[in-house]
Amino acid sequence: MHGERVILRPLRAEDVETLNAILATPEVREWWTEDPEVDDQDAFTIWVDGEIAGWVGWYEEEDPDYRHGGLDIFLSPAFHGRKLGREALLVAARWLISERGHHRLIIDPAAANERAIRTYASLGFKPVGVMRAYERGADGTWHDGLLMDLLAEELSPS
């Protein structure tokens, strides 16, 4: 899948070493404690100018009464500040809505990750609530998460 500047390609085993190196950077490790696993992740590798720039994970709740899709992302610090993560999420969100038939998407950043929250809000995601002591951080303590959701008709067109 293509955006204007990003390409999303299904995650391959040969991507994992580079993605783990991105995860090891302090700017990313602050928010991520787990490394992507090829076997148990539905994910895309983000490519920019022929280089691995990051990762977009996705999942689906299949129960017809609760059906929705979800997203997650990390981007190499070398690609921060250029709205490439926003573009990658836009491509993935459009795919989950148009190709996978979801009417609602969720994302759950750390409540303290203001940069991510601003990016998700710019796409149309809205805060739903704070999940207290939601995830264990890299420092070993429990941190709050912010649940955000987006209805298909709320997705920013660009």
Disulfide bonds with the S-S distance in Angstrom:
none
